[in-house]
Amino acid sequence: MKKIAIIINGAGGVGKDTLCDIAARHFKVVNVSSITPIKEIAANYGWNGEKNAKSRKFLSDLKRVFIDYNDLPTNYLYEQYKAFVDSDNEVYFAHIREGEEIDKLKSLIGEGCVTLLVERQTGNNEWGNTSDDEVKNYKYDHIFDNNKPLDEVEKDFIAFLKGLLV
């Protein structure tokens, strides 16, 4: 069975999770994020799940601390990837914001890993943290335009994924 690892990125609100949900209706999908272990730690110490600019900066800063301390985000994603390889899943989505973190995971996975930037006009171009604000400062393998109606996006995204799985 053909498998693909996709490191997916895009500014907040562009529809990354929606695209992953669409993919899960057509393929066996694993959808993980480098921020997941950071959110778990933050939730244990007072963060209540807000997605406002202050919280996004807090999570970005906390993630940076763990990157520098023990590389928790990349280690977490790579463990999830190894479980994906041993499963019957077909598509592994890893959400990563920072370019150097994208490079780390891509080099660990090697062949069969691509990067994808999702773009959509949202009206918000700055979030006030480097994780979100630097999203476009990376050379992605693919860019997906998510500006169409949902039914058209689904058709286009599934065709895109099928092209990767050939």
Sequence and secondary structure as in RCSB ss.txt:
>XXXX:A:sequence
MKKIAIIINGAGGVGKDTLCDIAARHFKVVNVSSITPIKEIAANYGWNGEKNAKSRKFLSDLKRVFIDYNDLPTN
YLYEQYKAFVDSDNEVYFAHIREGEEIDKLKSLIGEGCVTLLVERQTGNNEWGNTSDDEVKNYKYDHIFDNNKPL
DEVEKDFIAFLKGLLV
>XXXX:A:secstr
   EEEEEE  TTSSHHHHHHHHHTTS EEEEETTHHHHHHHHHTT     SHHHHHHHHHHHHHHHHHH HHHH
HHHHHHHHHHTSS  EEEEE   HHHHHHHHHHH TTEEEEEEE   S    SSHHHHTTTSS  SEEEE  S H
HHHHHHHHHHHHHHH 
